[in-house]
Amino acid sequence: MTQNLSKYYKKAAVYPLIVSLICGIILSVTHDGSGYKSEWFTDDGFVETVCLTIAVSVIIAAVSSTIFLNSFLIIKSNRFYSFLSWTIPASLICLFIIYQELENFSNRFPYEGNRILDSYIMLVAVTHLGSLFVTYILFRKSIKE
């Protein structure tokens, strides 16, 4: 059963982490500077922010290890417990990031941030969140069969 859960963990946590890592490296290498300057954000801060976003992706992948709690029969047999252990810990982090980014996009007129960087942060959170829910659905379907 652990082998089966490892397959789902790779799809739910490791693959989104790899995607965020590859996108972050490409984004950092191709970044040519920005006209936006502030006291807190400079061009040097761009690469640091990408690295911190990758670190958050690593944290989400680590927290997603609660997927393995579904190896216990009491959790696996109860859909509610299974859903909680599979999605909630990592989803809370992802939803907080998505909320912050949506607030960042909507509360500033005119928008003064870096849209590419903010879109990358949103992509990381949405990718992790989507993969968690998709793999949970696939997991529940495989139990029925």
C-alpha positions in Angstrom: 0.0 0.0 0.0 2.9 2.4 0.7 4.1 1.9 -2.8 0.7 2.9 -4.1 0.7 6.0 -2.0 4.3 6.8 -3.1 3.0 7.0 -6.7 0.3 9.5 -5.6 2.7 11.5 -3.5 5.0 11.9 -6.5 2.1 13.2 -8.6 0.7 15.4 -5.8 3.9 16.9 -4.4 7.2 16.0 -6.2 6.1 16.8 -9.8 4.7 20.3 -8.9 8.0 20.9 -7.0 10.0 20.0 -10.0 7.8 22.3 -12.2 8.3 25.2 -9.8 12.0 24.6 -9.7 12.4 24.5 -13.5 10.1 27.5 -14.0 12.0 29.4 -11.2 15.4 28.7 -12.8 14.1 29.8 -16.2 12.6 32.9 -14.8 15.7 33.8 -12.9 18.0 33.2 -15.8 15.8 35.2 -18.3 15.1 38.1 -15.9 16.5 41.2 -17.6 15.7 43.7 -14.9 12.8 45.7 -14.0 11.8 49.4 -14.0 10.1 49.0 -10.7 12.2 50.2 -7.8 11.2 50.6 -4.2 12.8 50.5 -0.8 12.0 46.8 -0.4 12.2 45.4 -3.9 15.1 45.8 -6.2 16.4 43.7 -9.1 18.5 41.7 -6.6 15.4 40.8 -4.8 13.8 39.2 -7.8 16.1 36.1 -7.7 15.8 36.0 -3.9 12.0 36.0 -4.2 12.1 33.2 -6.7 14.3 31.2 -4.4 11.9 31.8 -1.5 9.0 30.7 -3.7 10.9 27.5 -4.4 11.5 27.1 -0.7 7.8 27.4 -0.1 7.2 24.8 -2.7 9.6 22.5 -0.8 7.6 23.2 2.4 4.3 22.4 0.6 5.8 19.1 -0.7 7.0 18.2 2.8 3.6 19.0 4.4 1.9 16.9 1.6 3.5 13.9 3.2 0.3 13.6 5.3 -0.9 11.7 2.2 0.8 8.6 3.8 -1.6 8.7 6.7 -4.0 7.0 4.2 -2.0 3.8 4.7 -3.9 3.4 8.0 -7.2 1.6 7.5 -9.2 3.9 9.9 -8.3 6.9 7.8 -8.5 5.3 4.4 -11.9 3.8 5.0 -13.4 7.1 6.2 -13.7 9.6 3.3 -13.7 12.6 5.6 -10.5 11.7 7.4 -9.0 10.7 4.1 -9.8 14.0 2.5 -8.5 15.9 5.5 -5.2 14.1 5.7 -4.7 14.3 2.0 -5.6 17.9 1.2 -5.9 20.2 4.2 -2.3 20.7 5.5 -0.9 21.7 2.1 -4.1 23.3 0.9 -4.1 25.8 3.7 -0.6 27.1 2.6 -1.6 27.2 -1.0 -4.9 29.0 -0.4 -3.2 31.5 1.8 -0.7 32.2 -1.0 -3.5 32.5 -3.6 -5.4 34.8 -1.3 -2.4 37.1 -0.8 -1.6 37.2 -4.5 -5.2 38.0 -5.5 -5.3 40.7 -2.9 -2.0 42.0 -4.3 -3.5 42.1 -7.8 -6.8 43.7 -6.9 -5.9 46.3 -4.3 -3.4 48.3 -6.2 -4.4 50.8 -8.8 -2.2 51.2 -10.8 -0.4 47.9 -10.1 3.2 48.6 -9.2 4.5 45.1 -8.6 6.2 42.6 -10.9 3.4 40.8 -12.7 5.7 38.0 -13.9 7.0 37.3 -10.4 3.5 37.4 -8.9 2.2 35.2 -11.6 5.0 32.7 -10.9 4.1 32.6 -7.2 0.4 32.1 -8.1 1.4 29.3 -10.6 3.3 27.4 -7.8 0.3 27.6 -5.4 -2.3 26.7 -8.0 -0.2 23.8 -9.4 0.3 22.3 -5.9 -3.4 22.8 -5.0 -4.7 21.3 -8.3 -2.4 18.3 -8.1 -3.5 17.6 -4.5 -7.2 17.5 -5.4 -6.7 15.6 -8.7 -4.6 12.9 -7.0 -7.1 12.6 -4.2 -9.9 12.0 -6.7 -7.7 9.4 -8.5 -6.9 7.7 -5.2 -10.6 7.4 -4.2 -11.4 6.0 -7.6 -8.7 3.4 -7.3 -10.1 2.3 -3.9 -13.5 1.6 -5.4 -12.1 -0.7 -8.1 
